[in-house]
Amino acid sequence: MIVGGEPELALLLHIFPEGVEELDGAYAVYADEPPLGFDVVEIDDVSDGWEDTWRDFHHGLRVGRCWVGPPWEEPPADAVTVMIDPGRAFGTGTHATTRLCLELLQELEPTSLLDVGCGSGVLSVAAAKLGFAPVRAVDVDEVALETTRVNAEANGVTVDVGAELQPAALAVMNIALDVVERMLPELPVERAITSGYLEREEPHADGWRSVHRSVRDGWAADLLEFRP
């Protein structure tokens, strides 16, 4: 078990894709070896089948017009259903940064979209369900790309998946702040929804200006425009 709080959850999910479970104010992570560099309170062996126990704690969530949830739950009849099985890729749709991105997407007119760091594909699939097209999902992780392909097919939407950036009217990036700042100058877009960082943090890149900011539970998301 690792002592921590909400800001650490996103990092832990990236480092331990096998599973992270919240227990009594701390986080239990599933891994073959004890994690290095963390404040470890205790280490326990787990029984066979531990890889799937996280499913007991993963539930659907309503975000505006959308419901994002796993395939083993029944969605509301009146919602735009985004069925996501994250597998071993980051992104279940329940974290505050994902919810902020989904809320901002629903406030914009659908356009072409580039999802940078797509993870499980939750934002790509949701965007396609909301009428954005074409949708391009990009990640450096082959597991993320395959998970996005599977989730797009399961939701009956078309998402172009690959490792190369392509021009679009809008990008969405729910990733770490340093990656956001590094990627912004490379994006072939004029607007971007960015998140993955705390409320006290703001992305900075030449020519990019925030035109709207949303916050939730200490996290933030920005709608940025490129104004050279």
Protein Blocks (a to p, Z undefined) as FASTA:
>chain_A
ZZddfklmmmmmmmmmnbpcdeehiacdddfbdcehiacfbdcdddehklmmmmmmmccd
dehjbccddfkbccdfkbccddddekjaghehlamklmmmmmmmmmpccdddddehklno
mmmmmmmmnopacdddddfbfklmmmmmmmmmmnopacdddfbdcddfbdcddddfklmm
mmmmmpccfbdcdehiafkbccddehiacfbdcdeehiacddddddZZ
